[in-house]
Amino acid sequence: MVVNLVALFVSSALLSAALLHRSAAVLTALAVLVAGTGSYNMCSTVIAVVDETVDVGALLLMTIYSSFGLGSLLLPPLAGTLLCETGARSYPLTMLALTATALALFILYSVLSRLMRAAGTSRTELN
């Protein structure tokens, strides 16, 4: 999970640098490759991380896949509107905001799972 978040952060930094540098095509291509490596396995990584704490059943899988689907439906029009209204600088900032949100959720999950382990809550007690 950390590798995915770092890759998305690096990708947004490369895209921001591409806006300021003359070799924008090279930096943009690198940013797209890095973003692809960071996001191609995000769903399976989330499922694996959650599976460490609770048994991933059909309802939880449906919730995870639905949230990814909802994000896939809502974020492209938002990014397109931002690109149209504010210009090319909005896309790296959008990626950075999404990465920061994912990092905050991951930190929250990590803290809650450690508190549960410290309290002695087992996986079977949550079901």
C-alpha positions as a printed Julia matrix, in Angstrom:
127×3 Matrix{Float64}:
   0.0     0.0     0.0
   2.82    2.39    0.85
   4.49    1.69   -2.51
   1.25    2.55   -4.31
   0.86    5.83   -2.41
   4.5     6.81   -2.97
   4.16    6.05   -6.69
   1.08    8.25   -6.98
   2.82   11.06   -5.09
   5.91   10.81   -7.32
   3.66   10.79  -10.38
   1.93   14.0    -9.33
   5.33   15.6    -8.65
   6.56   14.56  -12.11
   3.43   15.97  -13.73
   3.89   19.24  -11.85
   7.53   19.38  -12.96
   6.45   18.69  -16.55
   4.41   21.89  -16.47
   7.52   23.91  -15.62
  10.23   22.15  -17.63
  10.99   22.17  -21.35
  11.2    18.39  -21.64
   7.55   18.01  -20.7
   6.95   14.97  -22.91
   9.57   12.87  -21.12
   8.4    13.87  -17.65
   4.77   13.31  -18.58
   5.56    9.84  -19.96
   7.47    8.97  -16.78
   4.6    10.27  -14.66
   2.08    8.13  -16.54
   4.26    5.02  -16.14
   4.78    5.66  -12.43
   1.05    6.33  -11.91
   0.25    3.1   -13.73
   2.51    1.08  -11.44
   1.02    2.79   -8.4
  -2.61    2.32   -9.32
  -2.81   -0.95  -11.23
  -3.06   -3.09   -8.12
  -4.7    -0.65   -5.72
  -7.94   -2.62   -5.38
  -6.22   -5.94   -4.67
  -3.88   -4.23   -2.2
  -6.8    -2.67   -0.34
  -8.51   -6.06   -0.12
  -5.32   -7.71    1.15
  -4.77   -5.01    3.79
  -8.38   -5.24    5.0
  -8.17   -9.04    5.01
  -5.41   -8.81    7.64
  -7.96   -7.47   10.11
 -11.35   -8.88    9.15
 -12.56  -11.74    6.99
 -13.41  -10.29    3.61
 -16.86  -11.57    2.75
 -19.27  -10.82   -0.05
 -20.71   -7.68    1.56
 -17.29   -6.16    2.21
 -16.07   -7.06   -1.28
 -19.18   -5.45   -2.74
 -18.49   -2.29   -0.73
 -14.85   -2.11   -1.84
 -15.61   -2.71   -5.51
 -18.56   -0.3    -5.4
 -16.39    2.45   -3.97
 -13.8     1.92   -6.69
 -16.57    1.94   -9.31
 -18.11    5.09   -7.88
 -14.72    6.78   -7.94
 -14.25    5.69  -11.55
 -17.58    7.28  -12.44
 -17.2    10.55  -10.51
 -13.55   11.48  -10.82
 -13.07   11.61  -14.63
 -15.81   14.24  -15.15
 -14.45   16.2   -12.19
 -10.91   16.09  -13.58
 -12.18   17.05  -17.03
 -14.13   19.99  -15.67
 -11.12   21.17  -13.69
  -8.91   20.85  -16.78
 -11.41   22.83  -18.85
 -11.98   25.57  -16.29
  -8.56   26.02  -14.67
  -6.04   24.54  -17.12
  -3.39   21.86  -17.02
  -2.16   22.71  -13.53
  -5.27   21.23  -11.96
  -4.56   17.59  -12.88
  -1.34   17.12  -10.85
  -3.03   18.88   -7.94
  -6.04   16.57   -8.26
  -3.74   13.55   -8.15
  -1.96   15.0    -5.14
  -5.29   15.57   -3.36
  -6.39   12.0    -4.08
  -3.05   10.66   -2.85
  -3.32   12.72    0.34
  -6.85   11.42    0.91
  -5.73    7.83    0.38
  -2.78    8.37    2.74
  -5.07    9.8     5.43
  -7.43    6.83    5.11
  -4.51    4.39    5.26
  -3.14    6.07    8.41
  -6.59    6.0    10.0
  -6.96    2.31    9.14
  -3.49    1.52   10.53
  -4.19    3.32   13.8
  -7.59    1.65   14.23
  -6.22   -1.82   13.46
  -3.39   -1.38   15.99
  -5.87   -0.21   18.62
  -7.98   -3.28   17.93
  -4.96   -5.56   18.28
  -3.94   -3.84   21.52
  -7.46   -4.32   22.88
  -7.31   -8.01   21.99
 -10.13   -7.97   19.47
  -9.89  -10.98   17.19
 -11.06  -11.38   13.62
 -13.92  -13.67   14.61
 -15.35  -11.21   17.14
 -15.94   -8.66   14.37
 -18.28  -10.91   12.37
